[in-house]
Amino acid sequence: MKSSAAETGDIIILNPFNQHDVSLLEGRPGTAMIISSKLIYIVQYLFSVANISVKFTIILLLLLSGLFFSSSALNAQEEVVEEIRVIREGPPPLVAPQYLDLGTFVVNMPGDKYFLKSSIQLAFENVAAKDWLLARLPIAKDLVITHLNSITIEQFDNIKNRTVIKNDLQVRLNSLFPNKSPWEDAVPIRRILFLEFYRQ
């Protein structure tokens, strides 16, 4: 007694060349896997009934198709990989920086329990502005000492405050410059650089 294909579930194996069966499976879950199994079965069937030259042709076709799909996959991966971009944070880099060393400062922190030690350099882009402040260096150092004296232990210990301390110091030092200057630079001091900054 013959069992129906629906009862056995072997419709793919019993009818390897029946295209109607494949169309019935389209859109169902696992369809791609079932069709792939059917194609493998067809290749096995052809390989078992073919002579040597046909077998060689089948092997060659399989190798070529494998190479084609692998090269296509590599090309797809190369297209997906994007160029690595370095995202720079902060202000733009200085083109030709000029540095002025203010020296090392050791000041009492509020409460007289700790000392704050800091070595500071200023970065300019204008030589004339640097020379102008160099002629008034004692005033600049006094301003720095006053600012460092106001930093509390809590402010110092919070790493996020370092940027705030630098910005405040930069604003104060830039306030020493005249409103109208021959170099026409509203912000002569472009960077505050801490070479040392610790408490002891």
C-alpha positions, 0 to 999 in steps of 0.5 A, spaced: 500 500 500 502 506 497 502 512 502 501 519 500 506 524 500 503 528 505 503 522 510 510 520 510 513 527 509 518 525 504 515 529 498 522 532 497 526 526 497 521 522 493 520 527 488 527 530 487 525 534 480 518 536 481 518 543 481 510 544 483 513 541 490 518 547 491 513 552 489 508 550 495 514 551 500 515 558 498 514 563 504 513 557 509 518 557 515 525 553 513 523 553 506 530 555 504 533 549 508 528 545 505 530 547 498 537 547 499 536 539 501 533 538 495 538 541 491 543 537 494 539 531 493 539 532 486 546 533 485 547 527 489 543 523 484 546 526 478 553 524 481 551 517 482 548 516 475 553 520 471 559 518 468 566 520 469 566 526 465 560 529 467 562 528 474 568 532 473 564 537 470 559 537 476 565 538 481 568 543 477 561 547 477 561 546 484 568 549 485 567 555 481 560 557 484 564 556 491 569 561 489 564 566 486 560 566 493 566 566 497 569 572 493 562 575 493 562 575 501 568 578 501 566 584 497 560 585 501 564 585 507 569 590 504 563 594 503 560 594 510 567 596 513 567 603 513 573 608 514 576 609 521 575 616 523 578 619 528 574 624 532 578 629 536 574 632 542 576 639 544 578 646 541 582 646 534 589 645 534 594 651 534 597 652 528 604 655 530 604 655 538 608 660 542 609 658 549 611 662 555 613 658 562 610 661 568 614 657 573 612 652 579 607 655 584 606 652 591 600 655 595 597 653 601 590 650 600 584 653 604 584 650 611 592 650 611 592 643 611 595 641 604 599 645 599 598 645 592 603 645 587 603 647 579 607 648 574 604 652 568 605 654 561 601 659 557 600 657 549 599 663 544 599 664 537 601 671 537 608 673 538 607 680 540 601 678 545 606 673 548 612 679 549 606 683 552 605 679 557 612 677 558 614 684 560 608 684 565 610 677 568 610 679 575 602 681 575 601 675 571 604 670 576 600 674 582 594 673 579 595 665 578 597 665 585 591 668 587 587 663 583 590 657 585 589 659 593 582 659 592 582 652 590 579 647 595 580 640 596 574 638 594 574 642 587 581 639 586 579 632 588 574 632 583 577 631 576 572 634 572 574 641 575 580 641 572 577 643 566 574 649 569 580 651 573 584 652 567 578 656 563 577 660 569 585 661 569 585 663 562 579 668 562 583 671 568 589 672 565 586 674 558 583 680 562 590 683 563 590 684 556 588 691 553 581 691 549 584 694 543 591 691 542 595 692 535 595 684 534 587 684 534 586 678 538 581 677 543 583 671 546 591 672 546 592 666 551 589 660 547 591 654 552 593 653 559 598 647 560 599 644 567 605 640 567 605 639 574 598 639 578 598 635 585 597 637 592 601 635 598 
